[in-house]
Amino acid sequence: MKQQILIIGAGFGGMWTALSATRLFDIHGHHDAEVTVLAPQAELRVRPRFYEPDAHRLVAPIDELFEAVGVKFIKGAAESIDIRQKSVGYIDTSGTPQVLGYDKLVLATGSRLAMPNTQGVAEYAFDVDQIEQAVRLENHLKSLAGLPDSKGRNTVVVAGGGFTGIETATEMPARLRVILGEHADLEVIIVDRSEKVGASMGDEISQSIAEACDELGVKWRLKSSVVAVDENGVTLDDGQRIEAKTVVWTTGVRASSLTEQIPGERDYLGRLHVDSHLKVIGQQDIFATGDVAYAATDDLGNHALMTCQHAIVLGRHAGNNVAAQILGVDPISYSQPKYVTCLDLGGWGAVYTEGWDRQVKLTRQEGKSLKTQINTVWIYPPIANRDAAWAAADPLIPIA
């Protein structure tokens, strides 16, 4: 009977795990293992782009890709993990509970927006965390054109001044002008607890962020937080009121709650601690990758972030190493010392940095050209050709 590798999740981490595992089996001519992916859709949802317009287009089908490399795909939503029985409970497309067994499990279930208990957020705020929510925001923005001109209609509040908040806010003026007209009196406000614009991103990059926001008319309300949201705006912690028909929540993500069903140490974001081969520490047959893995990128104390930059490389290593365990060959230690950032800043351009201290290397249009290349080419799946897919899934591909 074939040994079963079950990968839960078809995001960046899950997809690349599947490609890398089948690659290593092919190299060794091993045909006694089956790689299965369990996920709600056979598509890669290009989450890093959900701040852009036309979010419904930001998906890449991967069913033909999986077929080309011999990956079995099961459509369903995982709900439970039983490590003693080595099984996963899931709900299939008809709503019926089902169970899948495994010999080796790779958890690649990603992360979700960490929704606070703040009054009114669940009812009235929007987000760009999942494609359905990004589409909901887009439909709402388009509906603003049918409302009477008012300060509230023309104002967008973005709660959170991190990566997603900044990209969402700096893209917003152009999106609103398409909908409300070039001469609409727009106001986009980022509410952030920091004392300085872009503080969470570092000193050098924050200068580019401040310059871009000034040029685009994006304002910051610093040392502030939203304590309540309603259909007409927000209330800040100092009691101030901002009238806004649109509030976008971007205040951080947490690892999938499925991590809680696997015994092991977790970080403050819910990610499972893994060893250098991405095996969950304390578990012999369970690996974690992508946003559910707390993985060291180097020997300097840096760890992978919840980004596709890290998830892609984590996936290549997790797939290789789970297959290596079955084959009895040496695994490859995960290492990704190079860290870069490319932050989209709307009509101003983009800023590209290198290093964990984010040294600025490219700005404005040069940065934008690179960001466009990343967003439209580099992070998309390979073509549905086994040789091309397996070449792209090599964990030893140099990271430029």
N, C-alpha and C positions, 0 to 999 in steps of 0.2 A: 504494500500500500504506500502511495506517495506521501512524503512528509509535507505538511501544510504550513506555509507561511501566510499568516493573515495580517494584512495592513488595514488599519482603520483610519480612513481619511484619504481624500484625493486632492488635497491642496498641494502646495509646492513640496512640502516634506514627504507626503504620501506618494505622490506621483513619481518623484525621483527615487524614492526607496524601491518602488516596484521595478522601475527600469534598471536600476543598478543590480538588484538581486538576480533578475533574469539574465543580465549580462554576465555575471560571474558563473552562473550555472552553465551558460552556453560555452564560455571559455573552457570549462572543465568537462564539457560533454556530459553533464549530469542531467538525467531525465526523470529522476525519481522524486522530484519535489514539485509542488504546485504553489504558485504565488497568486493570492487572491486579494483584491481590494474591495472593501466594504465602504460605501459612501452614498449619500443621498442622490448625487448626480455624477454621471460620467463626464465631467467637465472641470476644467481648471478655472476657477473664478479669480479674475485678476484683481485681487483686493487692493493692491497698492495704488490702483487707478480710480477707486470709487469716489474720489473727490471731484472727478471730472464730469462733464455733461455726458449724456447718452450712456449711462451706466449699464443699461440692459445689453449693450453690445460687448461688454467687457468680460466675456467668457470664451474659453477655447475648448471645444469638444476633444475628449481624449479616448473615446471608445475605440476608434480605429487604431490609435497608437497602442493601446493595450493589446488589441487583437494581433497587431503586427509582431509584438514581442512575446506573445503567449501568456499574458496576464489575464486571469479570470476576474471579471467585474460583477459584483453583486450590488444591486441598488437597494439601499435600506439605511436606516438610522440606528446606529449602535446605542444601546441603552444601559447595558450591564456587562461586567467582566467578572468571570469566575475563575480565579487563578488556580484553584484546586482541581476543578473539572477541566481546566484549559478550554474554556468556551466563552463565546460572546453572544449575548442576547441582543436581538435587533428587531425593529419593526419594518416589515417589507412594504412594498408599494400599495398593497391592499389593506394595510393597517393591521396585519396579522403578526403576532409575536413569533419569531423564529430563533433558532440557535445554530451557531457555527462553531465547530471545533477547530483547534489549532495545535500545532507542535511548537511553533515560534510565533510570537505576537509582536507587531510593531505599532505602537500608538503614535498616530500622526493627525490627531483631531484638532489641532490648531488652537486658536484663542477667540475670545469674544469680548466685546465692549463690557467693561466693568460698570454696570448700571448702579448708581447710588440710590439711597433712599430719599434723595432730595425731593421735596414736594413738587409734584407736577411734571417731573422729568418723563416718567413712563407715559403719561397721557399726552403731553404737548410738545416734547422735544423731538428733534430728528437726529439721525446719525448716518454715518457712511461706513459702518462696520461690515455689514453684509449687503449683498447686491439688492435684496428686496428693500432694505432700508434706504439705500442710495437712490433707487427708483422712486420710492415714496417721497423722498426729499425733492427729487426732480419734478415730479408731478405737482407737488405743492408749490414749488417756485413758479412753474408755468401758470398755476391758478391765480397767482398774485396779479396777473395782468387784468383779471376780471374784477378786482377790488378797486374802490375809489382811491385816488391818490391821497396818501397820508404818511406821516412820519413812521408809523408802525409798519405799514406795508413795505416801505422802502428801507427798513432796517433789518439787518441780520446780526444776531449775537452768536458768536462761537465760544462755547465754554471749554477752555483748555488751550494753552499756548504751546503744546508740544508739536511733534512732526505733523500729525494728521490735522490738528487744529490750524496750523500755519498754512499748510497746503490748501485746506478747504477755504479758509478766509481769503487768501490772496487770489484764488481762482474766482471768488464770488462776484467781485465787481463786473468782470466781463460777462459772467453768466446772467447777472441781473440786467445788464444793459441790453442784451439780446431780447430779454423778456419785457422789460419796462421802458425801453427806449434810451437813446443816448443822453437825453437831457434830464432824466429822472434824478432827483436829489437823494442819492444813495448814501447809506451809512453801514459800514461793516465794522463790528466791534469784537475784539478778542478779549474775553475776561479771563485773567490768569492770576494765580497767587504769587507769582514771582515778583521780584522788585525791579526787574529789568526786562526789556523786550527780548524775547528769544533766549532767556537765561538758561532754559533747560537744554539748549543746543550747544552752549559753550560761548566763550567770549568773542572769538574771531568771527565765527559764522553769524553771531547775533548782530554784528555791524551791517552785514548784507541784508539780514532780515529787517532791521529797522529802516534801512534805506529803501528797500522795496515797499514796505508798508507805507512809508511817507509818500512815495511816488504814486502808489495805488489808492491812497486815501483810506487805508485800513487803520483803524485806531485800536489802541490797547488800553484796557482798564486794568492797571497793575495792582498788586497787593489786594486783590478782590476775589471773591467767589460768589457763585450764584447759589442762593438759598431757597429760591422758589421760582417755578415756571408756571405760567398760565397761558391761555390762548392769545393774550395780547402783549406778552412780554415777560421780563424777568425782574426779580427783586434781588439786590446784592446784599452782602453781609453787613454793609454799613447802612442799610435801609433805603439806599437809592433805587430808583425805578428806571428801567429802560423799556420803552415801548417798542415792541418788535413782534411782527407776525411770524418770524422765523427764528428758531433757536436750534443750533446744532451742537450736540453733546459729543466731545472728543477727549474725555478725561482719563484715558488709559484702558488697557485690556488685561484680561486674566486668562490663564491657560484653561482649556476645556475641563469641565468638571469630572470627566471620566478619569482624570489622573488620580482622583480621590479614591478610586476603587482598586488601585494598585498599591500594596504596601511599599512604602519607601519614603525617603526624605524629600520634601518639596520646598522650594523657595517661596518668597512672599507673594509671588505671582501665580503660585500653584504648579510650577514646573517641576517635573521629577528630576532628581539628581541622577546623572548618568556617568559612567566611566568613560575613558578615552575612546572606547569602541562603541559608545552610545547604548550600552546595555544598562538598564535600570539597576542601580546599585542595590544588591540584595536579592535580585531576581535573575535566575539563570536563563530563562527563555523569553524574556520581555525586553524589548528595546523601545526607546522613545526618540522622537525626532521632530524637527521643526519647532513650533511654538510651545510644545509641551516638554521640551528637553532643556534642562539647565546644564549646559555643556561648556566646558572651558575651551576657549579658542586658541589659547597660547599658554605659556608658562609665567605670564606676568600678572595673572589675576583677572584677566578679561574673560567675559562669558558672552556667548551668542545672545543676540537680541531677538525680539519677536519681529523679524523682518524676512522678506523673501531672499535677501542677500545671504542670510545665514541658513534659512530653511532649505534652499536648493543644495548647498554643499553638505548640510547635515543629512539630507535625504540620500545623496549619493553614497555617503559613508555608512548610513544605517542599513541600506539595502545590501551593500557589499558585505557588511560584517554579519548580518543575520544569515546570509547565504554561506559565508565562510564558516560559520559555526556548524552548519549542516554538513558542509564538505570536509570539515576537519583541516582547513588550511588557515594560514595566518591572517588575522584581520588587519585592517589599516586604521591606525589611530587618527581620529579627527583632529585636524589642525587648520586654523584659518586666521593667521596672525594679521593679515591685511584687512583693514576696516575702512570703508569709504561711506560717504553720505552724499546724496544728490537730492537736494530739497527744491521742489518746484515752487516758484514765487510768482505765479500768474504772469501777467503782462510785463513784469519787470524782467523776467527770465528765470534763471535757476542758479543755485550755488552748489558747487561740488567741492567736497573736502576729502582729505586723506588723513588717516590716523585717528586714534581714539581721542586725541585732543582737537580733532577737526580743524586741521590747517587748510585754509581756503586756497584752492588751486584754480578754479574756473568760476566766473560769475556771468551774469546777464545772458546774452545770446549764446556764448560759448557753453555755458552751463546748461542752457535750455536745449541745445542740440544734443548734448550727451544724455540729458534726462529723457528726451524724446526717443533716443536710441534704446535706452534701458526699458522704457515703458512700452514700446511697441515691438521690440525685437528680442532683446536679451532675456527677458523673464518669461517669454512664451514657451510652450512645449516644443520639442523637436518635431519634425515631420513624421508621419506614420510609416516609417521605414525602419526595419529592425537594425540595420547596420548604422544608420545615422543616429537612431535613438541610443543605441548602446555606446557609440563613440562619445555622445554627449553625456552619458551617465557615468563615465570613468571618474572615480573619486580622486584620482591623481592629476586631473586636468589642472594646469597652472592657473592660478587666480591672478588676473592682470591687475 
